[in-house]
Amino acid sequence: MGISITKRNYLLQSAFLTLIVGGIGAFLYHAFAPQQYFSIYPVISLFFFLVGWITIGLVEKCRSFSPNRVLQAYLLVKVVRMLLSVLFIVIYCVILRDGILPFVLAFVVNYLIYLVYDSWFFFTSELKLKKKK
């Protein structure tokens, strides 16, 4: 059993988005606020890529086992993503205590970008599925 087209498209687009957002974010930090750049900036994009990978896996599993509950699974994963994000921020703030504001701002911007992307992707995917049926 191979990877579904939806999952493949999501992972490819998400990887591309991760490279673009990570690259543009790093460039902006270096160009406009080099003193605010923090060394784990790339980890933020990687965090969202990994959480997205888990998201698509869980949603695809739910689609195959219980197609009527896909929306509920998607919303549950969004709540878990938010909780993991808050946990990630808290851990960073407790451990590294310096540069908290730039980190939180970068994290929130990335969170919003990935939230918009995920919402758009899953919305269009569901529309395509409904049109097929």
C-alpha positions, 0 to 999 in steps of 0.5 A: 500500500503506497502513499495517497496522492493527498498525503504526497501533495501535502508533504511536498507542498509543506516541505516547499513551504518550510524551505520558503518560510524558513529561508525568507524568515532567516533572510529578513532577520539577517537583513533587518534585525541581525542582533535579534536572530536566534540560532534555533530559528530553523527549528521552528519551521522544522517543528511545523513540518513535523507536526504537519506530517503527523497531521496528514497521517492522522487525517488520512488514517481517519479518512480510511477508517471513519470517513464521517469523522474526518472533520472532527479528527482535523479539528482535534489535530488543530487543538493538539497542534496549538497545545504542542506549540504552547508547550514548545514556546514555554520550554524555549522560554524556560530553558533559554530565557534570552531572546524570548520576544523575537522567538515568540514573534517568529513562532506566532508568524510561522504558526499563522502561516502554517494555519492558513496553509493547512486550512486552505489545503484541507478545504480544497482537498475536501472540495475535490473529494466531494466533487468526485463523489 
